[in-house]
Amino acid sequence: MDDSSLTWDDGALVTIDQRGLPHEVRELRLTSVDQVIDAITTLAIRGAPAIGIAGAFGVVIATRAHTRAVGVLDVAAVEAEADRIAAARPTAVNLAWAVERVRARIAEGADAVLAETLDMLAEDGRVNLAAATHAADLVQQLCGDRPLRLLTHCNTGRLATSAVGTAIGALRVLHERGAVTDVIVDETRPLLQGARLTAWELAEAGIPHRLTIDSAAAWAMATGQVDAVLVGADRITANGDVANKIGTFGLALAARHHGIPFIVVAPESTRDPAMATGAQIVVEQRAAAEVTGFGGVEAAPAGTAVFNPAFDVTPADLVTAVVTENGVVYRNADTFAENGRAASSQSMAGRALAAVARQLYERGWMPGTAGNISVRTGSDEALITASGLSKGELTEHDAVRVRVADTTAYPGQDRKPSAETSIHTAVYRTRDAGAVVHVHSPFATALATTARPGDTVRVSGYELIKGFGLDDPSTVDVPVFANWPEVARIGADIEYYLRENPGAAPILFITGHGITAWGDTLAQARDRAECLEALCELIARTGRTDATPFEIGPR
């Protein structure tokens, strides 16, 4: 997928100096252990898998440096250098893991250590691609087969690994599948790895993205701009706690609150089964200057005390899943089921809307593009049939997610909601309804046309009234509303009436416009619309005489 960001060339580790990006792409040639350690600690090389492989190359350099011309190796000196390298950054387990892996070959000489390191380098690309593919599969399983809005933090691409990347690798796989609409990139304070590195890598790969400040991520979730969060990891403990770039814990909390999948993508080498929980992780504290200023410009008063942890630890119960090259190795049963149900629910709701719309279209109740139906999919969310489409040809993708609170559509959707959405949300704001049906059935629409706005149509004595679920099934009062040109005004009238009349029937007329019915389920809302239409047909066919149990009068 990518060329390696780390290479070995004639005794030197060659890489990109990440401190210069995105404005300057400069090469680093590291030929001493001190240079390797400095590159790791100053973040010229960063990202858990990348610093692990760089550390292994550091041991190669140390082994070569402590081999005398006659081939005698000072093993103790190399071991001491290996210890220094492994301690360069304490939080990321990959560094210690990689150093330990090549340490076993030190006694065999520099060529053996180099061979092991090159094997590790080749493995990293294969491992990352496998983990990225598994993660992409999981995202689509949880979110459904639809265009995705994703969010990522820090940098987890080929710069942070040797090739492909972990979380960014998953974004690349999804992009290649045509599944990515937008990626929100956290800038990642204080060193802006998201702004400097991730935005650069996504632009290089042609993946649509927007950069945001870290503190805007929760609001992006709240406003429906994020379907899933993908992050990497620096250490994953035995119980599933995740150490990652500072700010990850807050993202996980926000994702849990909004019911959004929070997926960690990392190689198996990042898992630390010897560490029981995140409470044991040593979190690196970095220099105050990273916070008090940036780019050589001081922002804080001189002498300001600073708290600057490089990482935080996200508890396992906030993580939907951890994905490695072996697939999903950890899943939180509660959040996994929650996220799966949400995605499945939306997909199922879309299919149900399309199926019912086709039924009503075939009856002539939703001719052409007229009429709309909706289901509630959350406390402040509903899915409604899209505007301007024939109701006889809808698919599960022809529905729009809207906010109940203000009737606006969530961003990032191809379809637009109908103006009549305000009728649906008026019901949802005032009733604990699960679905709303708004149709133009002929007999009910004709009867509504003969009434005046503000009237109530009272019907008594028909068995069909039982279908409305009223406490008194002998009589039903159906309010009649004006068909204002501004549909939002119709919605406002309906909302006011329903608030003032908590016991009102779950049906209403709009003069010359049609009927609206609601219920706990889509089937119940449809059935109530059918009952109202059947009543109106009976009234029309039996005639309006003094003996008819039917009257129209002011509310």
Summary of the structure (lengths in Angstrom):
residues: 555
radius of gyration: 31.3
end to end distance: 69.2
largest distance: 120.1
contacts: 1990
relative contact order: 0.07
helix: 42%
strand: 22%
